[in-house]
């Protein structure tokens, strides 16, 4: 009975895959060419529609044909600034604790 219930349940999640920028560019080109729909391209290459849609959107943002998001270079810069901000907050926290420690020591 449990075997039947397992087969009726949700499908196993697909393992996370990574793709090269060249592969993504080829997929985007196929979608933009217009020979096949986005759905057909994603099915032909065993990709999720969401991933392909995101790749096409990002390519349009990078090309300047869309303005409703961040370009790849802006995304990279934002990630770098967030890392730097986190590091600086940690530094400030360490300095605060050191200041409190030394203030207590001098009393």
N, C-alpha and C positions, 0 to 999 in steps of 0.2 A: 504494500500500500504506500509506503514512504517513497518508493521509486516513482510511482505515478504522481505523487504530490510534488516531488522535486522537478519532474519534467513539466508540470503545469505552472510551476513558479516562475519567477523572473529569470531572464537569461543572465549568464555570468557576465560581469563587466569585462569589456574589452581591455586587454593590457595596453598601457600607455606606450605609444610609439613616437619616435621623433623622426623628422624629415629634414633633408638638406634644403637650404635656400634655393638651390637649383631645381629640385623636384617641385617645390612649392611654386616657383616661377613658371614651370612648365604647365602645372595644373591651372594656374591663373590664366595663362595664355590660352589654354584649351577652352576655358569658360568664356573668356572675352572674345574669342574668335566667333562664337555664335553657332558653330556647327551642332553642338549638343547643349542641352540644358545643364545647369549646375547639378541637378539631381542625377542625370545620366553620367556625367563625369565622375561624381562621387561614387556611384555604384560601380562603374567600370574599373575604378582603381581601389575599391574596397575602403573608401574613406567616409567619414561622417559628413553630412551636408553642412553641419555647423562649422566644422573645421575649414572646409572649402570656402564657405561663405565668408568666414573671417579672413582667410588669405586673400580673397578677392577684394574685400573692403580695405585691408591694409595696403594692398598694392595700389588701390585707387587713392588712398590718403597720401601715400608716398609720391604718387605721380601728380598730385595736386588737383585731381578731378573731383575729390570730395574734401569737405572741410569740417565734417562732424566728428572728428577724432584726432588723435595724436599720430604724427608720422613716426616711423621707426626710430629716427634720430632723436625725436622729442621723447619717445618712450625710454630710450637708452639714457638720455640725460636725466629724466625724472627718476629712474631707478638709481642712478649714480648719486643724485642729490639726496634721495631718501636714505641710502646707505651712509652717506657723509653726515646727514642730520642725526641718524641713530648713533653714530660713533661720537659725534660732538655732545649729544645728550648724555651718553655714558661718561664721557670725560668730565662734563660739568657735575654729574652725580658723584664721581670719584673726588673731585676737588671740594665739593660741599662736605663730604664725609671727612676728608683730610683736614679741612678748616675746623670742623667741629671737634675733631680729635685733638688737634694742636691747641685749640682754644681751651679745652678742658685740661690739657697738660700744663698750661702756663698759670692756671689758677692755684 
